[in-house]
Amino acid sequence: MKNLLTIAMIVILGMPGLCHAENPKVLIETELGDIIAEIYTEKAPVTSSNFMRYIGDKLYDGTNFFRVVTKEESSPNPGVPIEVIQGGQVEKAKQFPPIEHETTEMTGLKHLNGALSMARYRPGTAASSFSIIINDQPEMDFGGKRQPDGQGFAVFGYVVSGMEIARKIHQQPRERQSLKPPIRIISIRLIS
C-alpha cells in the first residue's frame, strides 16, 4: 500500500529532474501541405527565441521556401555538397537584429534529417531565414567543412511530422538553387 501511495504521489506531483516541460511545436503551413516541428527552447535558447519571435509577430506569414540545395548543385562550396530547403526570408525592414551564433557544439543538436537550422553568412548574421535539412548533413555541424570558418550552422528544432512535404518541396522545379516558382509559406503558428 505504501508503494502505491508513493507511485501515486510521483504521478500527481512529478519528481524534480524527472519531468520537464515539453518542447513547443509549431505548424508550418505551406501551399504543398503542412509540416510540424518541435522547437528545442532549452538546448538552443537564443536561436529558438529568435524563431518564436518571428512566429509571434506573424512575420513568416506569406514568405516562401525559395531555395533548394542539392548534392548536384551545392554552391557556394561545391566541394562539400548538402541537401536543404531554405525559406522564411522576411523583408529587411521588418527583420529583428541578427542573433548570436549557437553552434552545434554548444547545443548538442546535430544536422540530422529534418533538423531546422538558421541560415547565415558569417557567425552572428542569422536573422529570419531558416533551412530544413534533407538527410543527415554532418558537414553543417560545428567543425564541418560546409562553412570555411568551421562554425557550422545553428540547429534549433526537428520536423516531427510532414517530412514528406519538405522532400516534395526539395523536388520542385528550380533554376540553379532558386525554386521556380517559390513555395508559399501560408503561416507558421505555435500549436502546443
C-alpha positions as a Markdown table, in Angstrom:
| # | Residue | x | y | z |
|---|---|---|---|---|
| 1 | Met | 0.0 | 0.0 | 0.0 |
| 2 | Lys | 2.8 | 2.4 | 0.9 |
| 3 | Asn | 4.5 | 1.7 | -2.5 |
| 4 | Leu | 1.2 | 2.5 | -4.3 |
| 5 | Leu | 0.9 | 5.8 | -2.4 |
| 6 | Thr | 4.5 | 6.7 | -3.3 |
| 7 | Ile | 3.8 | 6.0 | -7.0 |
| 8 | Ala | 0.6 | 8.0 | -6.9 |
| 9 | Met | 2.4 | 11.0 | -5.4 |
| 10 | Ile | 5.1 | 10.8 | -8.1 |
| 11 | Val | 2.5 | 10.8 | -10.8 |
| 12 | Ile | 0.5 | 13.6 | -9.2 |
| 13 | Leu | 3.4 | 15.9 | -8.2 |
| 14 | Gly | 6.1 | 14.8 | -10.5 |
| 15 | Met | 9.7 | 14.4 | -9.3 |
| 16 | Pro | 12.2 | 17.2 | -9.8 |
| 17 | Gly | 14.7 | 16.3 | -12.5 |
| 18 | Leu | 12.5 | 13.5 | -13.9 |
| 19 | Cys | 9.8 | 15.7 | -15.5 |
| 20 | His | 10.3 | 18.7 | -17.7 |
| 21 | Ala | 8.2 | 20.9 | -19.9 |
| 22 | Glu | 7.5 | 19.6 | -23.4 |
| 23 | Asn | 9.2 | 21.4 | -26.2 |
| 24 | Pro | 6.8 | 23.6 | -28.1 |
| 25 | Lys | 5.6 | 22.5 | -31.5 |
| 26 | Val | 4.9 | 24.7 | -34.5 |
| 27 | Leu | 2.8 | 24.2 | -37.6 |
| 28 | Ile | 4.4 | 25.3 | -40.9 |
| 29 | Glu | 1.5 | 25.6 | -43.3 |
| 30 | Thr | 2.7 | 25.6 | -46.9 |
| 31 | Glu | 0.8 | 25.6 | -50.2 |
| 32 | Leu | 2.0 | 22.0 | -50.7 |
| 33 | Gly | 1.0 | 20.7 | -47.2 |
| 34 | Asp | 1.8 | 21.0 | -43.5 |
| 35 | Ile | 5.0 | 20.4 | -41.6 |
| 36 | Ile | 5.1 | 20.1 | -37.8 |
| 37 | Ala | 8.3 | 20.8 | -36.0 |
| 38 | Glu | 9.4 | 20.6 | -32.4 |
| 39 | Ile | 11.5 | 23.6 | -31.2 |
| 40 | Tyr | 14.3 | 22.9 | -28.7 |
| 41 | Thr | 14.0 | 26.0 | -26.5 |
| 42 | Glu | 16.2 | 24.7 | -23.7 |
| 43 | Lys | 19.0 | 23.4 | -25.8 |
| 44 | Ala | 19.1 | 26.3 | -28.3 |
| 45 | Pro | 17.6 | 29.3 | -26.3 |
| 46 | Val | 19.0 | 32.1 | -28.5 |
| 47 | Thr | 18.1 | 30.6 | -31.8 |
| 48 | Ser | 14.7 | 29.2 | -30.8 |
| 49 | Ser | 13.7 | 32.5 | -29.1 |
| 50 | Asn | 14.5 | 34.3 | -32.3 |
| 51 | Phe | 12.4 | 31.9 | -34.4 |
| 52 | Met | 9.5 | 32.1 | -32.0 |
| 53 | Arg | 9.7 | 35.9 | -32.0 |
| 54 | Tyr | 9.1 | 35.9 | -35.8 |
| 55 | Ile | 6.2 | 33.5 | -35.4 |
| 56 | Gly | 4.7 | 35.6 | -32.6 |
| 57 | Asp | 4.7 | 38.7 | -34.8 |
| 58 | Lys | 3.4 | 36.7 | -37.7 |
| 59 | Leu | 6.3 | 37.8 | -39.9 |
| 60 | Tyr | 6.7 | 34.4 | -41.6 |
| 61 | Asp | 3.2 | 34.6 | -43.0 |
| 62 | Gly | 3.3 | 35.0 | -46.7 |
| 63 | Thr | 7.0 | 34.3 | -47.0 |
| 64 | Asn | 8.3 | 31.4 | -49.2 |
| 65 | Phe | 10.6 | 28.4 | -49.4 |
| 66 | Phe | 12.8 | 30.0 | -52.1 |
| 67 | Arg | 16.0 | 28.0 | -52.2 |
| 68 | Val | 16.8 | 24.3 | -52.7 |
| 69 | Val | 20.3 | 23.0 | -52.4 |
| 70 | Thr | 21.0 | 19.5 | -53.8 |
| 71 | Lys | 24.1 | 17.3 | -54.0 |
| 72 | Glu | 24.4 | 18.2 | -57.7 |
| 73 | Glu | 24.1 | 22.0 | -57.2 |
| 74 | Ser | 25.8 | 22.8 | -54.0 |
| 75 | Ser | 27.5 | 26.2 | -54.4 |
| 76 | Pro | 28.9 | 28.3 | -52.8 |
| 77 | Asn | 31.0 | 25.4 | -51.6 |
| 78 | Pro | 30.6 | 22.7 | -54.3 |
| 79 | Gly | 33.3 | 20.5 | -52.7 |
| 80 | Val | 31.0 | 19.9 | -49.7 |
| 81 | Pro | 27.5 | 19.1 | -51.0 |
| 82 | Ile | 24.5 | 19.4 | -48.8 |
| 83 | Glu | 20.7 | 18.9 | -49.2 |
| 84 | Val | 18.4 | 21.6 | -47.7 |
| 85 | Ile | 15.3 | 23.7 | -48.4 |
| 86 | Gln | 15.5 | 27.3 | -47.3 |
| 87 | Gly | 12.7 | 29.7 | -46.5 |
| 88 | Gly | 11.3 | 32.4 | -44.2 |
| 89 | Gln | 13.2 | 35.4 | -45.6 |
| 90 | Val | 11.4 | 38.4 | -44.0 |
| 91 | Glu | 11.9 | 41.7 | -45.8 |
| 92 | Lys | 14.9 | 43.6 | -44.4 |
| 93 | Ala | 12.9 | 46.5 | -42.9 |
| 94 | Lys | 10.9 | 44.1 | -40.7 |
| 95 | Gln | 13.8 | 41.9 | -39.6 |
| 96 | Phe | 15.0 | 41.8 | -36.0 |
| 97 | Pro | 18.7 | 42.4 | -35.3 |
| 98 | Pro | 20.9 | 39.4 | -36.1 |
| 99 | Ile | 21.5 | 36.9 | -33.3 |
| 100 | Glu | 24.5 | 35.4 | -31.6 |
| 101 | His | 25.6 | 32.1 | -33.2 |
| 102 | Glu | 24.7 | 29.0 | -31.2 |
| 103 | Thr | 26.9 | 26.2 | -32.6 |
| 104 | Thr | 26.0 | 22.5 | -32.5 |
| 105 | Glu | 29.0 | 22.1 | -30.2 |
| 106 | Met | 27.2 | 24.4 | -27.7 |
| 107 | Thr | 23.7 | 22.9 | -28.0 |
| 108 | Gly | 24.5 | 19.2 | -28.7 |
| 109 | Leu | 21.9 | 19.3 | -31.6 |
| 110 | Lys | 23.0 | 17.9 | -35.0 |
| 111 | His | 22.1 | 18.4 | -38.6 |
| 112 | Leu | 20.1 | 15.2 | -38.9 |
| 113 | Asn | 17.3 | 14.5 | -41.4 |
| 114 | Gly | 14.5 | 17.0 | -40.6 |
| 115 | Ala | 16.6 | 19.5 | -38.5 |
| 116 | Leu | 15.6 | 23.1 | -38.5 |
| 117 | Ser | 18.7 | 25.3 | -38.8 |
| 118 | Met | 19.2 | 29.1 | -39.1 |
| 119 | Ala | 20.7 | 30.3 | -42.4 |
| 120 | Arg | 23.7 | 32.7 | -42.1 |
| 121 | Tyr | 26.7 | 34.3 | -43.8 |
| 122 | Arg | 29.2 | 34.9 | -41.0 |
| 123 | Pro | 28.6 | 33.8 | -37.4 |
| 124 | Gly | 26.3 | 36.4 | -35.8 |
| 125 | Thr | 24.4 | 37.3 | -39.0 |
| 126 | Ala | 21.4 | 35.0 | -38.8 |
| 127 | Ala | 18.1 | 36.8 | -38.9 |
| 128 | Ser | 14.8 | 35.2 | -40.2 |
| 129 | Ser | 15.8 | 32.7 | -42.9 |
| 130 | Phe | 15.9 | 29.0 | -41.9 |
| 131 | Ser | 16.5 | 25.7 | -43.5 |
| 132 | Ile | 15.0 | 22.2 | -43.2 |
| 133 | Ile | 17.7 | 19.6 | -43.6 |
| 134 | Ile | 17.2 | 16.7 | -46.1 |
| 135 | Asn | 19.0 | 13.6 | -45.0 |
| 136 | Asp | 21.9 | 13.8 | -42.4 |
| 137 | Gln | 24.3 | 16.7 | -43.1 |
| 138 | Pro | 27.2 | 16.4 | -40.6 |
| 139 | Glu | 29.3 | 18.9 | -42.7 |
| 140 | Met | 26.9 | 21.6 | -41.5 |
| 141 | Asp | 27.7 | 20.9 | -37.8 |
| 142 | Phe | 30.5 | 22.7 | -35.8 |
| 143 | Gly | 33.8 | 21.6 | -37.3 |
| 144 | Gly | 32.2 | 20.6 | -40.6 |
| 145 | Lys | 33.6 | 21.8 | -43.9 |
| 146 | Arg | 30.4 | 23.5 | -45.4 |
| 147 | Gln | 31.4 | 26.9 | -44.0 |
| 148 | Pro | 35.1 | 27.9 | -44.2 |
| 149 | Asp | 35.0 | 29.3 | -40.6 |
| 150 | Gly | 34.2 | 25.8 | -39.3 |
| 151 | Gln | 31.5 | 27.1 | -37.0 |
| 152 | Gly | 28.6 | 25.3 | -38.8 |
| 153 | Phe | 25.0 | 26.4 | -38.6 |
| 154 | Ala | 22.6 | 26.6 | -35.6 |
| 155 | Val | 20.1 | 23.8 | -35.2 |
| 156 | Phe | 17.1 | 24.7 | -33.1 |
| 157 | Gly | 14.4 | 22.0 | -33.8 |
| 158 | Tyr | 13.4 | 19.0 | -35.7 |
| 159 | Val | 10.5 | 18.0 | -38.0 |
| 160 | Val | 8.2 | 15.6 | -36.2 |
| 161 | Ser | 5.5 | 15.3 | -39.0 |
| 162 | Gly | 5.4 | 16.2 | -42.6 |
| 163 | Met | 8.9 | 15.4 | -43.7 |
| 164 | Glu | 7.3 | 14.1 | -47.0 |
| 165 | Ile | 6.2 | 17.7 | -47.6 |
| 166 | Ala | 9.8 | 19.0 | -47.1 |
| 167 | Arg | 11.0 | 16.4 | -49.6 |
| 168 | Lys | 8.3 | 17.3 | -52.0 |
| 169 | Ile | 9.5 | 21.0 | -51.8 |
| 170 | His | 13.1 | 19.8 | -52.4 |
| 171 | Gln | 12.0 | 18.1 | -55.6 |
| 172 | Gln | 10.1 | 21.1 | -57.1 |
| 173 | Pro | 11.3 | 22.8 | -60.4 |
| 174 | Arg | 14.2 | 25.1 | -59.9 |
| 175 | Glu | 16.7 | 27.2 | -61.7 |
| 176 | Arg | 20.1 | 26.7 | -60.1 |
| 177 | Gln | 19.2 | 26.9 | -56.4 |
| 178 | Ser | 16.1 | 29.1 | -56.8 |
| 179 | Leu | 12.7 | 27.4 | -56.7 |
| 180 | Lys | 10.6 | 28.4 | -59.8 |
| 181 | Pro | 8.1 | 29.3 | -58.5 |
| 182 | Pro | 8.9 | 29.7 | -54.8 |
| 183 | Ile | 6.6 | 27.6 | -52.5 |
| 184 | Arg | 4.5 | 29.9 | -50.3 |
| 185 | Ile | 4.5 | 29.6 | -46.5 |
| 186 | Ile | 1.0 | 30.5 | -45.6 |
| 187 | Ser | 1.7 | 30.8 | -41.9 |
| 188 | Ile | 3.8 | 29.4 | -39.1 |
| 189 | Arg | 1.9 | 29.1 | -35.7 |
| 190 | Leu | 2.6 | 27.7 | -32.3 |
| 191 | Ile | 0.3 | 24.7 | -31.7 |
| 192 | Ser | 1.5 | 23.4 | -28.3 |
